[in-house]
Amino acid sequence: MAKAAVATVVDVAAVEEHLARYVVSCPLCKGVGQLGVAHEECKIISGSDAKDGISVVVVLCKRCGYLMTLAADQIRPKKAAGPKVKAA
């Protein structure tokens, strides 16, 4: 048996902000502002190797029920390259 994956909690507000910033609409019904966000991160696995999977956030169109995925690394804040140093 496979081990149960530990679900990562999604920052729903950050995802909703991302969807609003890029004016994401449903590809099926073209609805804007009708998208709901899952509260747990999922993983899409290619083939049988779990290491090759990508983490995604599931987005649902409340108007027509269409399910979309959004790569989780597009939502997470980018880490700074190094510490910031003030000029003298």
URSUL-V156906 format. One record per residue. N is the residue number from 1. BURIAL is + if it has 24 or more other ideal C-beta (glycine too) atoms within 12 Angstrom, else -. D_FIRST is the distance of its C-alpha to the first C-alpha in Angstrom with 1 decimal. Layout:
BEGIN
n->N burial->BURIAL d_first->D_FIRST
n->N burial->BURIAL d_first->D_FIRST
END
This chain:
BEGIN
n->1 burial->- d_first->0.0
n->2 burial->- d_first->3.8
n->3 burial->- d_first->6.5
n->4 burial->- d_first->9.0
n->5 burial->- d_first->12.0
n->6 burial->- d_first->15.3
n->7 burial->- d_first->17.8
n->8 burial->- d_first->21.2
n->9 burial->- d_first->24.2
n->10 burial->+ d_first->26.6
n->11 burial->- d_first->30.4
n->12 burial->- d_first->31.5
n->13 burial->- d_first->35.1
n->14 burial->- d_first->34.6
n->15 burial->+ d_first->32.9
n->16 burial->+ d_first->35.7
n->17 burial->- d_first->38.3
n->18 burial->+ d_first->36.9
n->19 burial->+ d_first->37.0
n->20 burial->- d_first->40.5
n->21 burial->- d_first->41.7
n->22 burial->- d_first->40.7
n->23 burial->- d_first->41.7
n->24 burial->+ d_first->38.5
n->25 burial->- d_first->39.0
n->26 burial->+ d_first->36.9
n->27 burial->- d_first->37.2
n->28 burial->- d_first->37.4
n->29 burial->- d_first->40.0
n->30 burial->- d_first->41.4
n->31 burial->- d_first->41.0
n->32 burial->- d_first->41.5
n->33 burial->- d_first->40.7
n->34 burial->- d_first->38.5
n->35 burial->+ d_first->35.1
n->36 burial->+ d_first->32.5
n->37 burial->+ d_first->29.8
n->38 burial->+ d_first->26.2
n->39 burial->- d_first->25.8
n->40 burial->- d_first->22.3
n->41 burial->+ d_first->21.6
n->42 burial->+ d_first->19.1
n->43 burial->- d_first->17.9
n->44 burial->- d_first->18.6
n->45 burial->- d_first->16.6
n->46 burial->- d_first->18.6
n->47 burial->- d_first->17.1
n->48 burial->- d_first->13.7
n->49 burial->- d_first->14.5
n->50 burial->- d_first->13.6
n->51 burial->- d_first->16.7
n->52 burial->- d_first->19.1
n->53 burial->- d_first->18.6
n->54 burial->- d_first->21.4
n->55 burial->+ d_first->21.6
n->56 burial->+ d_first->23.5
n->57 burial->+ d_first->25.2
n->58 burial->+ d_first->25.5
n->59 burial->+ d_first->29.1
n->60 burial->+ d_first->30.3
n->61 burial->+ d_first->33.9
n->62 burial->- d_first->35.1
n->63 burial->- d_first->37.9
n->64 burial->- d_first->36.1
n->65 burial->- d_first->32.4
n->66 burial->- d_first->31.6
n->67 burial->- d_first->28.4
n->68 burial->+ d_first->28.8
n->69 burial->+ d_first->26.8
n->70 burial->+ d_first->28.5
n->71 burial->- d_first->27.3
n->72 burial->+ d_first->26.7
n->73 burial->- d_first->28.6
n->74 burial->- d_first->31.7
n->75 burial->+ d_first->31.7
n->76 burial->- d_first->31.1
n->77 burial->- d_first->34.4
n->78 burial->- d_first->35.4
n->79 burial->- d_first->35.8
n->80 burial->- d_first->39.3
n->81 burial->- d_first->40.0
n->82 burial->- d_first->41.8
n->83 burial->- d_first->43.9
n->84 burial->- d_first->46.9
n->85 burial->- d_first->50.3
n->86 burial->- d_first->53.4
n->87 burial->- d_first->56.5
n->88 burial->- d_first->59.4
END
